[in-house]
Amino acid sequence: MGRNKKVLDFTHLSWSLSRQSSGTAGSYLKSYEVADGIKYYYKMSNFDSVRGVIGHESINEIIVQNIAEILEIPHLHYELIHGEVSIGGKRYETWLTKSRDFKDPGERKLTFESFYEINRMDGESVWQLIERNEMEQYFYEMFLLDYIICNRDRHGANIEVLEHRGAYRLAPLFDHGISLLAPCMNDVDKMKNFDLRKDGPVNNFVGSMNLSENLKLVPNHMLETAAGKVFSREHIFAGLEEAIGAVPEEFWNIIEEMVRERINHVKEICNQG
């Protein structure tokens, strides 16, 4: 990526390693800062101290955000930033995402895994707890989105619950970088040979390790609504105009084809129903 006038200085941020569960090489680095009393979080794509930024997870976040908006599924909003960061005393020019803390004043967050351990009844399964707390709609939306984006990293800490004085609410869906063509890094051959209808195995805390099986749990009327949406190239890649050169040219066409293939599978399930 060549330099341009819009590269912002984020060398003041300190980066820490986030939970890594995808089995990919490299590290996922996160940071935060407080500005005007508001906490903002920053995430980088897959990073290697020798090769620098080797992934495109930050771009994936924006693509997934656009797909969630088409589907009208609540989600955390990310801003894509072209910035310069400092890691281990070395500077790197890269793309990163910025998001605002979604907690309201007085709320504390806990992982859904912890919520289940704290609140489950004797012998109660994860899905039984979800039904008892009338949370099914949230997880149906999650299953639908995760299938379309081929999300392989919905572990128990990638779903959060917010608590305030004994009242709970589910956090908006977030952290979708390890989706789409993430395993391919920037390897064009791997992109071209990637299974566009890949099902699994995936790292899920709720549901099965197979994306298609989870999709079949979604009520047919929701699948029909999703199948009727228009997934235009313009909308899928909205807000990414300046990042075109950050990934191989083939990336964009394969992502578009992948989304349409997976929507076609949603339509097939509707017809079977």
C-alpha angles and dihedrals in degrees: 000000000000122000121261137176093266097065104120127208112247097153089120092071122099115217130214132186114260126211108293117203106144099086092233125135120258132031138281110227125202135186140170142197137186117233123177089348094306123114116224126191126211129199132189129206120252107311132198120189091222102039099028118217107007101167140059101217092129090059089047090058091060093046091050090046089056092048091049089052091052088051092044091234116152112246143159112274117236129194118209114224131190102213149151116244135184121226122173090347093305125110124227132184110219149135118265137171129240125200135175122241106264096204118109118224111289095016124125124200130224131177118259087241089060092043089055094048092049099043108031121114121228109295093358116148124221092256093047089055089049091052093046090054093043093239097134096111092058092053094044087056090047092051091049095049094042092054095050093049095037091235110190101178112065096133122159093273093053089069116061137192123206119214132195123170093337096313118116135202131174117249118237114271110274146162105052101153095115094066140088108024096346095125090058094062102193095321106130095197091055090049092052092049097043116124102246091201095045112162106184164197091260132173102247129161093189120047126358132317089255120083095205092052090052090048090057089062091063114099113258094239090060091049091049091051091050092046090054094056121105112239100193121181089237092057097040091055099034113145094018100094094111093048096057093111094047092085134030114285091244091061094077097050093046092049091051091049091046094054092049092048091053093046087052088056089052088054091050091054089050090054091049090052 
